[in-house]
Amino acid sequence: MMSFLFVDTEPDWRGGQDQLLTLLRGLILRGHRLHLICHPRTLLEERAREAGVKVHAIAIRSEIGLISFFRMLVVLARVRPQILAFNTPRAILPGNLASRLTGVRARIIFRRVNFPLRKNLLSRLKYNWGIDCIVTVSESIRQQLEADGVPGCRIRTIYEGMDLNPLPRRDAVILHRSGEPAVAGTVAHFSQEKGLRYLVEAASLIPDVHTRLRFVLVGDGICRRDLELQVRNRGLEDCFHFAGFQKRPAPYLTSFDFFVLPSLSEGLSSAILSALAASLPVIATNVGGIPELVQHEVNGLLVPPADPVALAIAIQRLAENPEEAFRMGRQGRLRAERQFTLQRMILQFEQLCSTFLSPAAPASETDHA
């Protein structure tokens, strides 16, 4: 049994929090001792408590402030974990410093986004000083970190995994009655990098879209009002349904005919992984870690980012060919079963952590300073 303290400082629920909760649940089932520092009154706090994780709900608002340092120190001194794991970057420096006083054996950063690191001293310190390993969820993120100057020997790619049982296989082609529209759906945080404005633009380019297609957008975020205004300006109100944020989006996934995510940047995408598990063909952009999930013409279609014409063509193709969509969806489910299971992810993470706890493991202060 190993003991962990995970840290996530974000108040919102996004893919990174969903992925962290999946990992926590898997480690709990394996008998490990888990603690979590997270922002108070969040969905992550609620769900982690339900899963049996010991939660410390405190706000870490500064990367360099003394208050953040002492809050981390108090929890670390009480918990005394073997491994300290950062799911978001804000707590890395104060947590790293506090862990020096409390006997932590290893410090791990999860990197789930594909953005370049900032070119300043603070970023260099966070990702290089005293860190034993940076776990990336895709090879694309690994390559970006190496391009930003992080030594490759300190990076380990562990793909996300998920429990596939709540999403049963789709075993039959969905054939709509004549005149009944196909449903294109997405689950996303409504931020600029998700590129959802290009989905609205693509819909406006599809002939007879009002009778042929319905678009269901599950999620919320700063771009929602702009998207709703764009839909109204394009006269597409009868085609688009904004379902809002859903704590449990699985029922929506099972109602889609295919999944669409036109991201401009993506680390891996837990939403696409859920779509594959739900036997949905995926239309997505060829950016970041998406091609590591979606194989073009096998389990979905890849299009260039910010290209509504290519996106519209791909949507029409799957809407008009349900047998092809079913074949791709079945391949996506098989890919999830082979490469993206919860069991595989947990085993690889356990093996990684064991290397830092063995008697021969070098101390991070000497090897990584």
N, C-alpha and C positions, 0 to 999 in steps of 0.2 A: 504494500500500500504506500502511495506517495501523498504528500500534502502540498496543496496549491493555494495560492492567493491570486485570483484574476482581478484585473482592474479595467473598468470601462467607465469613462467619464461623460458620455454623451446623454443628453436628456431625451433624444428621439429614438424611435425604433426604426432601424433600417436593416439592410442585409447583414452588416457586421454584427449587430446584436442578435439577429436570428441565428447566425452561424455560431456565435459564442454560446448561446443557449443550447444548441444541439450538442456541442462539445461537452458542456457541463453535464448535460443529462447522460451522455455516454460514459463519462468518467465516474459519475455517481453509481451507475449500474455496475461498474468494474470495482467498486469498493474503495475508491480513493477519497481522501478527506479534502473537501472543497470549501473555500471561502471566496466571497466576491465583494469587492468595493464597486458600488455603482451609484449613479445619481439618484437622489431620493424621489419617490413617488413616480417611478417610471414603469413601463410594461416589463422591462428587463428585471427590475426588482421583484415585481409581482410573480412573474413566471419562474424566476430562479428560486424563490421561496417555495413555490409549489413543487419544484423538482427536488427539494430537500437540501439545497445549497444554503450555507450559513452566510447571510447577506449583511454587509455593513453599508448602510445607505448614507453616504457623505458626499458632499459636493467638492470636487477638485476643480477650482476655477482658474488657477494660474499654473504655468509651467515652471516658474522660478520663485514663487512667493514662499515665505516662511510658513504661512498658515497651511498651505498644501503639504509642505514637508512634514510639519508636526502632526497633521491629521493622518498622513501615511505612516509615520513612525509609531503612533499610538496603536493602530491596527496591526502593524507588523510585529510589534513587541508583544501584543496579546496573542496573535495567531501562531507566530514562529513557523512560517511555511518553509518547506524545502525549496520550492520553486515559486518565483514571482513572475507572472505573465501579464503583459500589457496588451489589451485589445484595442486601445486607442492611444494616440501619442501624447496627450496633454500631461499625463501623470508620470511619464518615463523618467524625467530628470529628478523630481522630488522623490519618487519611489525608489529609484536607483540609489540615490544618496542615503535615504532612510534604511534601505536594506543592508547597507554596510554595517549597521549597528545592531543587527538582529539575527545574524547567522544564516541568512539566505544562501542556499547552495548554488542556485542558477537563476539567471534573469533572461527572460524570453520576450521578444516582441512579435506580435502578429501583425503582419502588413497585408491589408486586404484591398488596398486601392492602388491604382496604377499611375498616380500622379508622380512627377519627379519630386525628389526631395528639394527643399529650399536650400539655396546656396549661401548659407550663413553658418556661423560658429555654433549656434544653438542646435541646428539639425545635425551637424557633424558630431557634436557631443552626444546627442540623444541616441544616434544609431551606431556609434562606434565605441564609445567609452564604457567598458565594464559590462557589455552585453554579450551573453554566451551564444545566442542564436536569434536570428530573425526568421520566423516561419512565414513564408509566402504561400498564398493559396493558388498561385498559378506561376508557370514559368515566365510569363510575360512580366509579372511583377519582379521576379528574380532578376531578369535581364535589366529592368529599369534601375533597380538598386545597384547592380554592378556598374551600370553606366554612370551612376551618381557617386561612385567611389567606395561603395561598401564591398569589402573583400568577399569573394564568392565562397570561401571556406566557412564563412559565418552564416551563410544563408541555406535554408532547407525548404524545399517545396513540399507541402503536404496538402493535397487537394481536399476540398471540403467533402463531407459525406452527409448522408441523411438517412433517417429511418424511412424505408420505403413502404412499410406496412399500411400506414394510413391512406396511401394513394394506390388503390388497386389498379392492375393493368386494364387497359381498354382493349377488349377482345373482339370488337366488331366495328365495322365502318359505320359512321353516322351518316345516314342518308336523309337529307331534309326533304320535306314535302315540296312540291312545285311552288315556287314563289316564296318559300320560307328562307330568310337570310341566314348566311353562315355567321358565326360569332368569332371575331378576332379579339383576343383579350390580352391584357398585360397586368402585371403586379409590380409596382415600382414606387419609389419615393419621387415625388414630382419636383425634381431639381433640374437645372439646366443640362447637366451632363447626361441625363437620360434621353434627351433628344425627342421628347414626345411631341414637340411642335411639328416635327417632320412626319409623324404619324398622321396628324390632322391634315397636313398639307397633302400627304399621299392619298388620304381618303377623298379629298376634293378632286383628285385627278382620275378617279375610277368611274367609268361610265355606269350609269344606273346604280350608283352606290346606295341610294335610299332604299331600293328594293332588294339589293343583293347582299348587303353586309350590315352587321351591327358591331360596334366597337365598345368593349367594356373595359374601363380603366379603374383598377383597384389601387387606391393609395391616396396620398395627400402630400402637401408640401407647398413651398413658396411659389411655385409656378402654376398652381391650380387655377387661380383667377384668370391669368393670361391665357391658359389653355381653354377655359370655358368661353372667354371672349373670342378667341380665335375660332372656336366651333360655331358660335353664333354668327360671326362675320362671314363664315363660309356657308352658312345656311345648312349646317349639318346637325342641328339639335336632335332630329329624330334618329340619327345614326349613332350618336355617342351617349353612353351612360356612364356618369361619374359615380362610382360606388362608394367612394370615400375609403378611409383607412379601415381595414378589417383585421382584427386580432387573429382570426383563423381564416385565411383565404382559400383553403382547400376546396370548399364547395364551389367557389367561382372557377377554379382551375378545371374541375371536372365538367363544368358547363361550357367551356370553350371548345371550339373546333381546332384552333391553332393559337399559338402564343407569339406575340410580337414585342420586341424590345429594341428600339432604334438608338441605342446608347452612343454617345460621343466618346466616352471613356468608361472602362469597366475592368475591375480587377479579375473577377470570375463570374459573378452573378448567382446568388442563391435563388433568385426568382427563376432563372433559366433552369437551374438544377431541379427545382420543384416541378417545372413544366415537363422536363424529361421524365421525371418519376411518374407524372400523371399521364404518360403516353401521348403527350402533345408534340406535334411537329413545331419547330421553332423558326421564326424569321427574325434574324438579328443582324447587327452590324459586325463587320470584320475588324473589331478593335480589341485591344487588351487581351484578356484571357478568354474571350468568347469562343474563338476558334478551337480552344482546348476542350470545350464542351460540345459545340455544334460543328458537325462535319458536313460541309456543303454537299447537297444532293443525297446525303445519307440519312441524317436525322433532322434535317432542316435546310434552310436556305440562308446564305450569308450575302449581305449587300454592303456597298460602301456607306460610310457614315455621311450624314447630312445630304442624302440623295433621295428626295421624295419620289422621283420617277422610278428608280430601281425598286424602292420599297413598295410602290403601288403595283408594279408588275409582279413582284413576289406574292403579294397578298391576293391578287386576282388568280394567280396560278393555283394556290392551295384552295381558295374558295371554290374554284371550278373543278377541282380534281380531288374529291374526297378519298378515293382509293389510294392515291399517291400520298395524301396527307396521313392516312392511316398507316401506310407502310413506314413513313418517316417517323411517326409517333412511336410505333412499335420498336424501331431501331433505337430511338432515344431512350426508351425504357430499358432495353437490353444494355445500352451503354451505361446507364445509371447503375444497373445491377452489377455490372462487371467492374466499374472503376470508381464509383462515387458512393459507396456504402458507408454507413456510420461505423461499422465494425472495422473496416480498413483504415479509416481516419484515426480512430481511437488507438488501434494497434501501432500505427506508425508514430503517433504522438507519444505513446507510452515508451516505445523503443528509444525515441530521441531523448526523452527526459531521463531514462535510465542511464544513458551514457554520462550525464552530468552528476549522477548520484553515486556512481561506482567509485571505489577507493582510489582508482588510478586517474580519475578525472582531474584535469588541471584546474587551478583556481582562475576565475575570470579576471581577477585584478592583475595577474602577471601576464596572462596570455593575451588579453584583449584591451589593455589600457593603451 
